[in-house]
Amino acid sequence: MPTLRWRVLAIITAAAVLVAACGDSDDDEGDVSADTTEAGAETTAAPETSAAETTAAPETTGGTDTTGGAAGGGGAGDGELKIGYLLPQTGALSAIIDALLKPIEMGVEEINAAGGQVSLTGADDGTDPAVGSTAVDGLLADNVDGIIGAAASSVTLAVIDKVTGSQVVQCSGSNTGSSLTTYPDDGFYFRTAPPDNLQSLALADVMTEDGATNIAVVHRNDEYGAGFGEELAAAAEANGLTVAAMIGYDPDATSFDAEITQIVDAGVDAVAAITFAEGAALMQGMIEAGVGPADVQIYVADGFKDNVSADAVDPNNLAVLEGVRGTAPSSAPPNGEATFGERLEAFAPGTPTIFSAHKYDCLIVMVLASEIAGTDDASVWVAEMSGVTQGGTKCSRYEECSALVAEGEDIDYDGASGPLEFIEAGEPGAGVYDVFEYDAEGTPVTESQAEVVDS
């Protein structure tokens, strides 16, 4: 058997993890679906934030002074650190708005309670590139200095030129599309979520360890699905597996007869399905064709786990997904800040946590970068974004890190989502993934965690 690329960090006893509820998704982040705020509701801002000067360190560390750099540049040093968010209050991903927004709101409240000063304003990306583009126009007109979002990589790809071209910092905690690693963003785009090329290694290794030899990869033909599918196929082949069929489908498809026929004809012993909510219909068709979970080992990723429930596949048989295995970005990585989960539960009880830690970390890194630079001008503090996450004195909570910055210390923020250690592309060079399996109750139960390091 080939050497696997991942190492298990922790084995978790059979405790139930997040249960995916029904929810539609039409873009490229698979987030857990749960009871959420009403789609299109008013955004919640930080309590009583004021347009005041950001708390700053006396000296910058590690960045280049680019004062006066850009036309645009958000508030361009107007004395107020204004953070905007671009998140799906409506559209296919609106069901997971709480998981994405609540940690940001909690972070703003914590920052301001600790003496920081930041205001928050938001816009709905509609889970749609066109809606997101219009929403970004409004945020830029409102002179935001940084934008957290979008949720989906396809929406980010539709707005990134506007944001970074205005020299406003953009950070997403849920974009996983691999193409964003090399996108020409002039150094203004960052993400705290690891890219799918890392998860593809983790999933390929799970398949290899399980003994799969001849596989099919069926995937959405969009930024998320096609990129993930191609990376997964390459990783599986590198592990010695045969990829008998690569099957892409229209994300708007309602029938999968042609794709399922290809799976049947390939005669595989395992199928990897890179889907969103449409995975329920795909799974129903596979079961009818004799290539469902009872017949062939099925593997899925976060896009399926977070948008498809067992009762969406068969409301009369919750065990329909029993034995399906997969990987997803860890909602509680063992190397993440230990109190984040309990603090979020106290702030917003019942909020799902997929990508919540990553969204929170976007906010904290932005604010600390501004404090290190001593200005709210994004064209200046952008130079400190990567430095916040590497080298220097370790810290893991805003209050602790900010105090070090005020003393002139160089800091290394290890956040709720783990040590970020941004590489040159402005993203983590490693990812921690839950390895899960569906039980007889239709619950995906995490059995271990795997860390994958970008080589």
N, C-alpha and C positions, 0 to 999 in steps of 0.2 A: 504494500500500500504506500502511495506517495506520502511525503512528509506534509503534514497539515500546516497551514499558515497561522492558525489561531491557537491561543492557549486559553483554557478555561480559567476564569478568575474566581468563580464561586459557584458552588452547587447549592441550589435553593430547594428546600423541602417542598413537598407538594402543597404549597400555598397557592390559592387561586390568585391570578393577576387580573389585569384589566379585561373585562368582558366586552367584546365589540357589540354595540347595538346597531340597529339598522340605520343606515345613513347613506346618502348619495355622495359621490365624489366624481368630479369631472376633470381634475387636474392632477398634478404630480406630487402630491404629498399624501401619504397614507397616515392619517391621524385617527386616534381612537374616537369613536362617536359616543356621545352621551347626552344626558339632559343638559340643555344649554340655554343661554339667553335667547330671547326671541330674535329671529332674523330681522335685521334692519333696525334694531333698537338703538336708542341714543347711546353713544359711547360714554364711558365713565372716565372722568379725568381725575388726576390726583387732587386731594383735598386742599383747597386754598393755596395753590401754588401761585407764586408771584413772579413778575418779570424782574428778577434780581440777579446779581452777579453770581456766577458759579464759584463755589469754594475751590480754590486752586492751590497748587503747590508753588513755592517760591521760585522753583526752577524746573524746566522741563528735563526729561531724561530720555536720551536715546533718539529723539526725533529731530528732524530738520526744521529750523524756523522758516516758515513760508508765509509770514505775516503779509497781508495785503495781496495774497495769491490770486483770488479769482473773482471774476464777475459772477454774480449769483451767490453761491456759498451760503445758502440758507440765511440765517440772521446776520451773517458776516460780522460777528463781534458786536452785536447790539446789546450785550449785557444779559441776555436771557438764554439759557440752554433749553431749547424747545425740541422735544422728541415727538415725532409723529409715528403712528403705526398704520400699516396698510394690511388689513386682515379681513377674512371673509365673513362679514355679518350677514350676507345673503349668498345665495348660490349653493353649489353642490357641497362645499366644505363648511357651510354655516353651522352645521351640527356640532362642530368642534371648536367654536369660537371661544368658549370659556377656557379650554385647555391652552389656547394661544394668548388670550388677552389677560386673564386673571393674574398670571405671574408677572406680567408687565406692570399692571396696576399695583400689585403688592410691592414690587420693587420700588416704584415711585414713592409709595407711602413710606417705605423703610428709609429710603434715601433722604427724604425731606424731614422725617422724624429724627434722623441722625445729624441734621444740620446742613445737608446738601440742599440745593435749590434747583429743581427741574420741573418743567411743566410738560403735560402730555396732551396731545390732540390726536384724533384718529379719523380714518376714512375706511370705507367699505370697498374691498377689491372685487366683491361680487363673485369670487372664484372664476373670474373671466378676464382675459387680457385687455379687452376693450374697456370694460368698466374700471379695471385697475389703472389703466392709463389716464382716464379722466380723473380718477380719484387722486392720483399723484399730482396732477396739475393743481388741484386745490391745496394739497399739502405744501407744495413749493410756493404757491402764492401766499400761503400763511407763514412763510419764512421759517420753516422748520430747519433745524441744524442736522438732524439725523432721522432716518426712517427705519423702523423695525418691520420687516416683511419683505416681500409678500409671503403668503403661506405656501403657495405653489410655485415651483420653478418656472412653469410656463408663464405665469403672471409676472414674475420677476424679469424674465427675458423680454417681456413687452414694455417694461418700465425702466429698466436699468440704465439705458442711455440717457433718459431724461434726468434721472436722479444723479447719477455720477457726473453727467455733463454739467450739472448745476453746482458741482463740488459740494454736494450733500452726501454725508456718509450713509450707506445702506447696509443693514445687517439683518440677515434672516436666520431664525432658529429652526427652520423646517425645510428649507430648500436642500434637496439632496441630489438634484440632477448633476451628472458628472461634467457636462459641458461648461458649467459655471466656473469650474476650476481654472480654465484657460480663457475665459471671456475677457476681452479688452475693456476693463473697467477703470483704467487710470488710477488704480489703487484705492478706489472709494467703496468697493463692495467687499463685504465680509460675511461669513456665516459661521455659526457655532455648531450646526449639525454636520456630521461627517458625510461626505459624498457617497453615492451608491456604489462606486467602484470598490469601496472598502466592504460594504455589506455583501456585495457579490462574492467576495472571497470567503466571508463567514458562511454564507449559505452553501457555496460549493463545497466547503469543507465538511459541513454537516451531512450533505448528500454522500460525500465520499466515505465518511466514517460509517454511515449507515449501510454501506455496501452497494449503493446504486452503481450501475455500469453503463446503461444505455438509456439516455434521457431525452425528453422533449422539453423545450422551453416555449411556453405560450405567453404572450405579453401584449399589453396595450401599445399601439403605435403612436406614442407621444414621447415627450422629453423624458418622463419618468420611466415608462415601460420599455421603450426601445433601448434607451441607454443602459438600464439595469439588465435587461435581457441579454444584450450583447456582451456586457462585462461578465455576467454569470456564465454564459456559454464559454467564454475564453478561460475563465477560472476553472470551470469543470474540465475542460480539455487539458489544461495544464496539470490537473490532478489525475489525468489518465482516463477520464470518463469519455464515452462517445456521445456526442450530441447528434441524435438521429434526426431531429426536426426542430427548426426555429420557426415559430408560428406567430406572426403579428396580426392584430385585428384592430378594426376601427373602434375607438373608445365609445362611440355612440351606437355601436351595434346592439341589437336586441336578440339576434339569433346567431348561434355559434356552430351551426351544423357543419359548415365546411372546415372549420378549425378542428372540431372534434373528430371528423373523418380522418384528418391528417394525423391526429394523435393515435387513433386506432390503427391506421395503416403502418405507422412507424414501429409498432410492436415493442414499445419501451417498457422498462421496469420502474420508471419514476417520471413524474411530470412536475416541473416547476411552473407555477402560475403567478405571473406578475400583473396583478389586477387591482381595481378598486371595487366599488359596490357591484359592478357588473359581474364580478366573480361569483356571485350567488347564482346567476343564470347560467354561467359557464359550468359551474359545478353540477347543477341540475342536469344539464345536457350530458356531461361526462358520466354521471351515474347511470343515466338511461342507456348510454352506449357501452356500459361495462368497463369503463376506465375511471371510475370514481374511487374514493378512498378505500372502499372495501375490496377493490380489485388491483389497484396500482398505488404505490406510495406517492402521495401528493405533498409538495412543498409550496409554501407561500411566503410572502414578506409582509411588511407593515401595511402596505396598501390594502391587502385583503384583510388582515387581522383587525384593522381599525375601522373597517367599513362594511364587513359582512358578519352577520351573526348566524348561528346554526339554524335558528328558526326562520331566517330568510331563505335558507336553502330547503328546509323541510320543517314546517311548523309542527308536524306530528311526530318528529323524530329528532330530538336534540343531539343524539349520538351520531348523526349523519356525518359529522366532521371528525369523529373519533380517529385518532392516529395521524391526522394531518400535522405535519411539522413545519417549522419555519424559523425565521429570524426577524428581529425588529430592533431599531435603535432603543437602547435601554432607557426606560423612564426613571430608573433609580440606579445609576451606575455605582458600583462599589467604591469607585474613587471620586465620587461627587461629594459636595458639601453635605454633611450628614443630616443637618436639620431642615433642609429645604422642603422635603415632603411634608413634614409635620407643620411647618410654618404655612405652607400653601393650604393645607387642610383646615387650619385654623382661620385663615383669611377667607377662603372660599370653600366651605365644606362640600365634599362630593365631586370636586372638579377632577376630571381625568388628567393624567400627568404626561401623556405622550408629547414630547417636544416642549413641555412647559419649562423644564430646566434650561433648555437651549434658548428659549425666548427671553427668559429672565437674564441669562448671561449676556445676551446682546445688549440689554439695557445697562447692566453694570459696567461692562467693558467700555461702552460709549461714554458714560458719565466719568469714569476714572480717567479715560484718555483726555477728556476736556479739562479735568482738574490738574492733571500733570502738565498740560500745555498752558494752563492759566488763562484760557480764553474759551468762549463758546463758538468761536469762528471755526467751522468744520474744516476749512481749507488748511488750518493750522493743526488742530488736534487729530486729524486723520493720521498724521505721522506717528502718533503714539498708540494707535489701536493694537498693532501686533506686539509692541513692547510690553503692553499691560499684561500679556499672557505668557511671558517667557523671561527667564533670568530674574535676578533681584530677590527680594525677600518674599517668601511665600505668604499669601493671605487668601482667605476664602469668603469673607463677608464684607459688604460695602463699608460698614463703619470701621472695621479693622484696616482695610486697605486705604481708605481715605485718610485715616490718621497717619499712616506711614507716608503717604504722599505729602501731607502737610508738613511732615518733618524732613522732606527732601529725599526720602528713601526711593530707590528703584524697586518696583514691586513685580511680583509674579502672581497674578490672580488665577487660582485654581477654583473653578466655580461649581455651581450646582450640577452641571453636566459633566464635571470632571476637569482634569488639567487640559486646558485648551491648546496651549503650545502652537499658536498659529504658524503655519509654514508660509513660504513666500506668497502663496496664492491667497492668503488671508482666511484660512480655514484650518480646522484641526487636522493634524497629520495622523490621527488614530481615532478609532471608533469603538465603543463598547456596545455589544448587541445581546439582547435576550435570545436564547434558544428555547423555543416553546413547542408544546404538543397539545393538541385538543383532547380533552377527556370526554367521558361518556355523557357529560352534562352540557357539552358544547362550549366549554371554557378553555381558552388557550392558557395552559399552565407553564410558567417558566421553569425549566429544569436546570439551566446553567447559564452562564454569561461568557461571552468570548470577546477578547480584545484583538482588534486587527490594526496593525501599524503599517502606514504607507511606506513601501520600500522604494 
